[in-house]
Amino acid sequence: MDFNLSRRKRELAIAKEVTDAFLQATNAAELAPPEKLMHHFVLVCERLGITPNAPAISRILAYTSKEINRRKRVLDDLVTALNRLPAPELQL
């Protein structure tokens, strides 16, 4: 865990932008290649005008991976809940 709170907050914001860009361009049901994630990371860094160093890149990509996995779990839970609903023909 990064104890520098301002740096962590900034890196989490970047990770959120990378996650949003990645998931908008990716089918959530499929696993995308890591090159696609890196492509979106580079695009976000260029748009923000930043050049992170190696440790920052590692932290940002770790935050991004966690967020992507969290969103995938939420989507999986939603699909499971929808599958438990009765079929429309069986409802009164």
One Martini backbone bead per residue (centre of mass of N, CA, C, O) as a GRO file, in nm:
protein
   92
    1MET     BB    1   0.098   0.035   0.020
    2ASP     BB    2   0.042   0.373  -0.024
    3PHE     BB    3   0.129   0.645   0.202
    4ASN     BB    4   0.092   0.850  -0.026
    5LEU     BB    5  -0.203   1.005  -0.061
    6SER     BB    6  -0.178   1.192  -0.309
    7ARG     BB    7  -0.059   0.982  -0.502
    8ARG     BB    8  -0.280   0.769  -0.471
    9LYS     BB    9  -0.515   0.944  -0.568
   10ARG     BB   10  -0.400   1.003  -0.849
   11GLU     BB   11  -0.363   0.702  -0.937
   12LEU     BB   12  -0.661   0.621  -0.905
   13ALA     BB   13  -0.768   0.818  -1.119
   14ILE     BB   14  -0.610   0.698  -1.352
   15ALA     BB   15  -0.718   0.409  -1.325
   16LYS     BB   16  -1.012   0.484  -1.383
   17GLU     BB   17  -0.965   0.590  -1.669
   18VAL     BB   18  -0.845   0.330  -1.783
   19THR     BB   19  -1.086   0.150  -1.720
   20ASP     BB   20  -1.298   0.302  -1.882
   21ALA     BB   21  -1.155   0.285  -2.158
   22PHE     BB   22  -1.127  -0.023  -2.167
   23LEU     BB   23  -1.438  -0.102  -2.125
   24GLN     BB   24  -1.549   0.056  -2.373
   25ALA     BB   25  -1.353  -0.131  -2.580
   26THR     BB   26  -1.469  -0.387  -2.418
   27ASN     BB   27  -1.577  -0.692  -2.371
   28ALA     BB   28  -1.679  -0.812  -2.066
   29ALA     BB   29  -1.680  -1.131  -2.143
   30GLU     BB   30  -1.390  -1.077  -2.221
   31LEU     BB   31  -1.056  -1.127  -2.261
   32ALA     BB   32  -0.804  -0.910  -2.282
   33PRO     BB   33  -0.527  -0.804  -2.386
   34PRO     BB   34  -0.263  -0.639  -2.243
   35GLU     BB   35  -0.213  -0.444  -2.482
   36LYS     BB   36  -0.483  -0.293  -2.452
   37LEU     BB   37  -0.430  -0.176  -2.176
   38MET     BB   38  -0.170  -0.024  -2.251
   39HIS     BB   39  -0.294   0.154  -2.463
   40HIS     BB   40  -0.487   0.306  -2.265
   41PHE     BB   41  -0.270   0.406  -2.078
   42VAL     BB   42  -0.120   0.581  -2.282
   43LEU     BB   43  -0.359   0.761  -2.361
   44VAL     BB   44  -0.407   0.882  -2.081
   45CYS     BB   45  -0.124   0.999  -2.037
   46GLU     BB   46  -0.134   1.186  -2.283
   47ARG     BB   47  -0.391   1.345  -2.204
   48LEU     BB   48  -0.256   1.432  -1.915
   49GLY     BB   49   0.062   1.479  -1.940
   50ILE     BB   50   0.215   1.210  -1.844
   51THR     BB   51   0.523   1.048  -1.683
   52PRO     BB   52   0.562   0.765  -1.549
   53ASN     BB   53   0.714   0.563  -1.353
   54ALA     BB   54   0.759   0.238  -1.281
   55PRO     BB   55   0.614   0.231  -1.003
   56ALA     BB   56   0.359   0.382  -1.101
   57ILE     BB   57   0.274   0.185  -1.316
   58SER     BB   58   0.233  -0.057  -1.129
   59ARG     BB   59   0.017   0.071  -0.949
   60ILE     BB   60  -0.190   0.152  -1.164
   61LEU     BB   61  -0.229  -0.138  -1.283
   62ALA     BB   62  -0.325  -0.262  -1.019
   63TYR     BB   63  -0.573  -0.084  -0.983
   64THR     BB   64  -0.699  -0.157  -1.255
   65SER     BB   65  -0.731  -0.461  -1.211
   66LYS     BB   66  -0.913  -0.442  -0.963
   67GLU     BB   67  -1.143  -0.283  -1.104
   68ILE     BB   68  -1.205  -0.485  -1.326
   69ASN     BB   69  -1.270  -0.723  -1.136
   70ARG     BB   70  -1.497  -0.584  -0.981
   71ARG     BB   71  -1.682  -0.532  -1.227
   72LYS     BB   72  -1.705  -0.828  -1.310
   73ARG     BB   73  -1.842  -0.927  -1.050
   74VAL     BB   74  -2.090  -0.748  -1.074
   75LEU     BB   75  -2.183  -0.862  -1.345
   76ASP     BB   76  -2.207  -1.157  -1.253
   77ASP     BB   77  -2.417  -1.103  -1.030
   78LEU     BB   78  -2.633  -0.989  -1.219
   79VAL     BB   79  -2.665  -1.238  -1.398
   80THR     BB   80  -2.746  -1.430  -1.172
   81ALA     BB   81  -2.999  -1.273  -1.083
   82LEU     BB   82  -3.142  -1.285  -1.362
   83ASN     BB   83  -3.149  -1.604  -1.376
   84ARG     BB   84  -3.353  -1.627  -1.119
   85LEU     BB   85  -3.567  -1.530  -1.274
   86PRO     BB   86  -3.851  -1.562  -1.404
   87ALA     BB   87  -4.011  -1.621  -1.665
   88PRO     BB   88  -4.232  -1.428  -1.837
   89GLU     BB   89  -4.445  -1.666  -1.882
   90LEU     BB   90  -4.467  -1.723  -1.553
   91GLN     BB   91  -4.591  -1.462  -1.512
   92LEU     BB   92  -4.882  -1.272  -1.404
   0.00000   0.00000   0.00000
